[in-house]
Amino acid sequence: MHLSEKTRPTDFIIHDQISTDRLEKPVKQRQLSSLIPNFSTQTRLAVITHQPLDALGASNFITACVAEFYERYRQRESHFFVYPDYFTFQLTARPDDPLADYGYFDIWPMSKNIGLEAGADRIFQIINELRIDVLLLPFVDTEASSVLPHHLMADLPVRHYFFYAADGVLPQANLSIQRPLALLDNSVETVVNSVDDQVYAGQTLERWQHQTHRNGWITEVYRQVSTELGSQYLTFLSGSR
């Protein structure tokens, strides 16, 4: 499934997050270029997951970037068959644990869904090897993340860090991305069905739908953070399970 046939950047609406009092207030609509000023077809994005289907909570971000990638490719040539260099880094308890297949989000081939054993330093090596520019981190609300070693944070190529929530509940979100409800239904279904444990898959899908589906739209929230905070949090995340 090639999303160049289904999506355009105009399918996605990016807003500053509405205030928590939920009063009707004007919110600023944004462009992807305001989140990632240096975005290009060469941009490399990765999403880290604790559980295989966590990245459902980042689906709007991933596919908005995919749509922008193809739009920019169209400006160069009308006929093409390429995929962006986007990845998932799926933290696992054991090296042979099964992985979710995000191919229907155009993270393809399957080799771009990479299993990394939790607690190992390999995550830092692979971020450097793949020259990741944009990194999405699953938010974990814990005071332990403020006590971090610094020796592993040097020389990472990441320039843009974002927190996302696997279940759609993210404290202090500062932006939201929306897409029409039916836009990628088949893609979501295929990703969910790629997981062997269908009880877990069904529960994860239900929680995500409950938090994100409203009035014909899927709305996901994110928090853009500094490179310092993002790299520190990555150090914590890579050592936790």
C-alpha positions as CSV (number, residue, x, y, z in Angstrom):
1,M,0.0,0.0,0.0
2,H,1.6,3.2,-1.1
3,L,0.2,6.3,0.6
4,S,1.1,8.6,-2.2
5,E,-2.1,7.4,-3.8
6,K,-4.3,8.2,-0.8
7,T,-2.9,11.2,1.1
8,R,-2.1,14.9,0.5
9,P,-0.7,17.3,3.1
10,T,-4.1,19.1,3.0
11,D,-5.6,16.0,4.6
12,F,-3.9,16.9,7.9
13,I,-4.7,19.9,10.1
14,I,-2.0,21.0,12.6
15,H,-3.0,23.3,15.5
16,D,-1.6,24.8,18.6
17,Q,-3.2,22.8,21.4
18,I,-6.5,24.1,22.8
19,S,-6.2,25.3,26.4
20,T,-7.1,22.7,29.1
21,D,-10.2,24.7,30.2
22,R,-11.7,23.7,26.8
23,L,-13.2,27.1,26.2
24,E,-13.9,28.0,22.6
25,K,-10.8,30.1,21.8
26,P,-9.0,30.8,18.5
27,V,-6.1,28.4,17.9
28,K,-3.3,28.9,15.4
29,Q,-3.2,26.6,12.4
30,R,0.3,25.5,11.6
31,Q,2.3,24.0,8.8
32,L,4.5,20.9,9.1
33,S,7.4,23.3,8.2
34,S,6.8,25.1,11.5
35,L,7.4,21.9,13.4
36,I,10.3,20.7,11.2
37,P,11.8,23.8,9.5
38,N,14.3,21.9,7.6
39,F,11.9,19.1,6.4
40,S,12.9,17.6,3.0
41,T,12.7,14.3,1.2
42,Q,16.0,13.5,2.9
43,T,14.5,13.9,6.4
44,R,14.7,10.7,8.5
45,L,12.1,10.1,11.1
46,A,11.9,7.4,13.8
47,V,9.3,6.4,16.4
48,I,10.3,4.6,19.6
49,T,7.7,2.2,21.1
50,H,7.5,0.4,24.4
51,Q,4.8,-1.9,23.2
52,P,4.4,-2.9,19.5
53,L,1.3,-0.9,18.8
54,D,2.3,2.3,20.7
55,A,2.9,4.1,17.4
56,L,-0.9,4.2,16.7
57,G,-0.7,7.2,19.0
58,A,1.7,8.9,16.5
59,S,-0.1,7.8,13.4
60,N,-1.1,11.3,12.4
61,F,2.4,12.7,12.8
62,I,3.9,9.8,10.8
63,T,1.4,9.9,7.9
64,A,1.4,13.7,7.8
65,C,5.2,13.5,7.2
66,V,4.7,10.8,4.6
67,A,2.2,12.9,2.8
68,E,4.5,15.9,2.8
69,F,7.4,13.6,1.6
70,Y,5.4,12.5,-1.5
71,E,4.2,16.1,-2.2
72,R,7.7,17.2,-2.4
73,Y,8.7,14.3,-4.6
74,R,5.8,15.2,-7.0
75,Q,7.4,18.6,-7.5
76,R,10.4,16.8,-8.9
77,E,8.8,14.1,-11.0
78,S,5.3,12.9,-11.8
79,H,6.0,9.2,-11.8
80,F,7.9,7.6,-8.9
81,F,7.8,4.6,-6.5
82,V,9.9,5.4,-3.4
83,Y,9.4,5.3,0.3
84,P,10.6,7.7,2.9
85,D,13.4,6.6,5.2
86,Y,11.2,6.4,8.3
87,F,11.6,3.8,11.0
88,T,10.1,2.3,14.2
89,F,12.5,1.3,17.0
90,Q,10.5,-1.2,19.0
91,L,11.9,-1.9,22.5
92,T,11.5,-5.6,23.4
93,A,12.3,-7.8,26.4
94,R,14.0,-10.3,24.2
95,P,15.7,-10.1,20.9
96,D,13.3,-12.5,19.2
97,D,10.1,-10.9,20.4
98,P,7.7,-10.2,17.5
99,L,7.3,-6.8,16.1
100,A,4.4,-4.8,14.7
101,D,4.5,-4.2,10.9
102,Y,3.9,-0.5,10.1
103,G,4.3,-1.0,6.4
104,Y,0.8,0.4,5.8
105,F,2.0,3.7,7.3
106,D,4.7,3.4,4.5
107,I,7.4,2.4,7.0
108,W,8.6,-0.2,4.5
109,P,10.2,-2.6,3.9
110,M,9.8,-4.6,7.2
111,S,13.5,-4.2,7.9
112,K,12.7,-0.5,8.9
113,N,10.7,-1.9,11.9
114,I,13.7,-2.6,14.1
115,G,13.6,-4.5,17.4
116,L,15.9,-3.2,20.1
117,E,16.4,-5.0,23.4
118,A,15.4,-2.6,26.3
119,G,18.3,-1.5,28.5
120,A,20.9,-1.8,25.8
121,D,22.9,1.1,24.3
122,R,22.2,0.0,20.7
123,I,19.5,2.6,20.4
124,F,22.1,5.4,20.4
125,Q,24.2,3.6,17.9
126,I,21.4,3.0,15.4
127,I,20.2,6.6,15.7
128,N,23.7,7.7,14.7
129,E,24.0,5.0,12.0
130,L,20.7,5.9,10.4
131,R,21.2,9.7,10.9
132,I,17.7,10.2,12.4
133,D,16.6,13.9,12.2
134,V,13.2,13.6,13.9
135,L,12.4,11.4,16.9
136,L,9.1,10.6,18.4
137,L,9.2,9.4,22.0
138,P,6.4,7.6,24.0
139,F,5.8,9.8,27.0
140,V,6.2,8.2,30.4
141,D,5.2,10.4,33.4
142,T,7.9,9.6,36.0
143,E,10.1,11.6,38.2
144,A,12.9,9.1,37.5
145,S,13.3,10.7,34.1
146,S,14.8,13.8,35.7
147,V,17.8,11.8,37.1
148,L,19.7,11.0,33.9
149,P,23.3,10.2,32.9
150,H,24.8,12.5,30.3
151,H,27.6,10.5,28.8
152,L,25.3,8.9,26.1
153,M,23.7,12.1,24.9
154,A,26.6,13.5,22.9
155,D,26.7,13.8,19.1
156,L,23.2,12.6,18.3
157,P,22.0,13.8,14.9
158,V,18.4,14.4,16.1
159,R,17.3,18.0,15.7
160,H,13.6,17.7,16.5
161,Y,12.1,15.7,19.4
162,F,8.4,15.1,20.1
163,F,6.5,13.3,22.9
164,Y,3.4,11.3,21.9
165,A,1.0,9.2,23.9
166,A,0.1,5.7,22.8
167,D,-3.4,6.0,24.3
168,G,-3.8,9.7,23.3
169,V,-3.5,11.1,26.8
170,L,-0.5,13.4,26.9
171,P,0.0,16.1,29.7
172,Q,1.2,19.5,28.6
173,A,0.6,18.9,24.9
174,N,1.4,21.9,22.8
175,L,0.1,20.8,19.3
176,S,-2.4,18.6,17.7
177,I,-2.7,16.9,14.3
178,Q,-6.1,15.9,12.8
179,R,-7.0,13.7,9.9
180,P,-10.5,12.7,8.6
181,L,-11.8,9.5,10.3
182,A,-12.0,7.3,7.2
183,L,-8.7,8.5,5.6
184,L,-6.5,5.6,6.7
185,D,-8.9,3.0,8.2
186,N,-7.5,0.2,6.1
187,S,-3.9,1.1,7.1
188,V,-4.7,1.1,10.8
189,E,-6.5,-2.2,10.5
190,T,-3.6,-3.8,8.8
191,V,-1.1,-2.5,11.3
192,V,-3.2,-3.8,14.2
193,N,-3.7,-7.2,12.6
194,S,0.1,-7.6,12.2
195,V,0.4,-8.3,15.9
196,D,0.0,-11.9,17.0
197,D,-1.6,-11.2,20.3
198,Q,-5.0,-10.0,19.1
199,V,-6.4,-9.5,22.6
200,Y,-3.7,-7.0,23.3
201,A,-4.2,-5.5,19.8
202,G,-7.9,-5.1,20.3
203,Q,-7.6,-3.5,23.7
204,T,-4.9,-1.1,22.4
205,L,-7.0,-0.1,19.4
206,E,-10.1,0.5,21.6
207,R,-8.2,2.8,24.0
208,W,-6.6,4.8,21.1
209,Q,-10.0,5.1,19.4
210,H,-11.7,6.2,22.6
211,Q,-9.2,9.1,23.1
212,T,-8.7,10.2,19.5
213,H,-12.0,9.7,17.6
214,R,-14.4,12.7,17.7
215,N,-16.9,14.1,15.2
216,G,-15.5,12.5,12.1
217,W,-11.9,13.3,12.9
218,I,-8.9,11.6,14.5
219,T,-7.1,14.1,16.7
220,E,-3.8,13.2,18.3
221,V,-1.8,15.5,20.6
222,Y,2.0,15.9,20.9
223,R,4.5,17.9,22.8
224,Q,7.5,19.4,21.0
225,V,10.5,19.6,23.3
226,S,14.0,20.9,23.2
227,T,16.9,18.8,21.9
228,E,18.4,18.8,25.4
229,L,15.2,17.5,27.1
230,G,14.6,15.0,24.3
231,S,18.1,13.5,24.4
232,Q,17.9,13.3,28.2
233,Y,14.5,11.6,28.1
234,L,15.9,9.2,25.4
235,T,18.6,8.2,27.9
236,F,16.0,7.4,30.5
237,L,13.7,5.6,28.0
238,S,16.3,3.3,26.6
239,G,17.1,2.0,30.1
240,S,13.6,1.5,31.3
241,R,11.0,-1.2,30.6
